[in-house]
Amino acid sequence: MKQEKDFSASSGYLAVTLIFLVTVGAILTLIFFPAILIKIIAAVILAANLFCLGGLVIVNPNESSVLVLFGAYKGTIKTNGFFWVNPFFNKKKISLRARNLDSEPIKVNDKLGNPVMIGVVLVWKVANTFKAAFDVDDYEHFVNIQSEAAIRKLAGNYPYDNLEDEDAKITLRGGADEVNHMLEEEIRERLAIAGIHVIEARINYLAYAQEIAQAMLKRQQATAIVSARFKIVEGAVSMVQMALDQLAEKEIIEMDDEKKAAMVSNLMVVLCSDKDVSPVVNSGSLYH
C-alpha cells in the first residue's frame, strides 16, 4: 500500500516572473512581427504560458495540497508558501489543523440493556494525507460515523452504574478515566485507516434516556436513603452500647433486662427518628 510522500515544488515567485516575461515577449512578437508563422508560434507560446498559471498553488500554515497526475499520486506539499507545480496536476487541499467534534447525545444501550444518552468531545487532525484522501470516501464523514460506532460499542461493555451490577468495577458514570481511555483507544483504532490522529476523546454528556430517567432517579434516591438509614442505625447501636457500658461502669443506676430493653427502645427511637423527638418528662418512678 502506498504511503504519504513529500513533494518538492518549485518556487511560485520564480514561476510568475518567468511567465510574465514570456507573456510580454509573446505579445510584443505578435505586435511587431508581421510574419504569419511567427505570429502563430507566438500565439501558441502565449496560450501555453497562460495555461502554466494553473500550476500555481498556495499552501497556508497547517494546510496541505495532495497532488495527483492522471490518477497517479505524486506527493503532498506540506510546507506553507507559494509554489508552482505541473499544471496538469489535480490539487486537493486538506487541512492539518486540529478539529473538534462535539457530538449530539445519542441513545445507546449499556451492558445491562438500559437505554442511556451519551455525547462525546473528540479532538482530531489529519496525520496521513494519502490515507485521508484515498483510503476513505469522505474522511470527515468517516470520523463522525466511526465515532458514533465506538460510542455504541463502549456503552455495551459497561453498565451505567453499579446499582444493578454490584460486581462491576468500572461503570460509565463512575469510571471516568478508564472509560475515556477505552473510548479514545477504540476511536483511534477505527480512525487509523483514514490517517486520522486522535488527540483526545472523552464523554461530555451521560444520562439515562428520558423514558427511564424518572424511574432510575427514584431508585437512586431509594438506594441513598437505605444507605443513609443503615449508617444511622449502625451509629445508633454503637451509641446505645456505649451508654449502657458507661452506666454500668460508673454504677449510676442498676438496671435489669426489662429496664435495659426500655432504655434501648427509647434511645433507638430518638437516634433513628427522621423527625424531632418530643420528650416526655416522667416525675414518678421508672415504672410510672
Stockholm file with secondary structure:
# STOCKHOLM 1.0

chainA/1-288         MKQEKDFSASSGYLAVTLIFLVTVGAILTLIFFPAILIKIIAAVILAANLFCLGGLVIVNPNESSVLVLFGAYKGTIKTNGFFWVNPFFNKKKISLRARNLDSEPIKVNDKLGNPVMIGVVLVWKVANTFKAAFDVDDYEHFVNIQSEAAIRKLAGNYPYDNLEDEDAKITLRGGADEVNHMLEEEIRERLAIAGIHVIEARINYLAYAQEIAQAMLKRQQATAIVSARFKIVEGAVSMVQMALDQLAEKEIIEMDDEKKAAMVSNLMVVLCSDKDVSPVVNSGSLYH
#=GR chainA/1-288 SS CCCCCBCCCEEHHHHHHHHHHHHHHHHHHHHHCCCHHHHHHHHHHHHHHHHGGGGEEEECTTEEEEEEETTEEEEEECSCEEEECCTTCEEEEEECSCEEEECCCEEEECTTSCEEEEEEEEEEEESCHHIIIIISSCHHHHHHHHHHHHHHHHHHHSCSSSSSCTTCSCCTTTCHHHHHHHHHHHHHHHHGGGTEEEEEEEEEEEEECHHHHHHHHHHHHHHHHHHHHHHHHHHHHHHHHHHHHHHHHHTSCCCCHHHHHHHHHHHHHHHHCSSCCCCCCCCSCTTC
#=GC SS_cons         CCCCCBCCCEEHHHHHHHHHHHHHHHHHHHHHCCCHHHHHHHHHHHHHHHHGGGGEEEECTTEEEEEEETTEEEEEECSCEEEECCTTCEEEEEECSCEEEECCCEEEECTTSCEEEEEEEEEEEESCHHIIIIISSCHHHHHHHHHHHHHHHHHHHSCSSSSSCTTCSCCTTTCHHHHHHHHHHHHHHHHGGGTEEEEEEEEEEEEECHHHHHHHHHHHHHHHHHHHHHHHHHHHHHHHHHHHHHHHHHTSCCCCHHHHHHHHHHHHHHHHCSSCCCCCCCCSCTTC
//
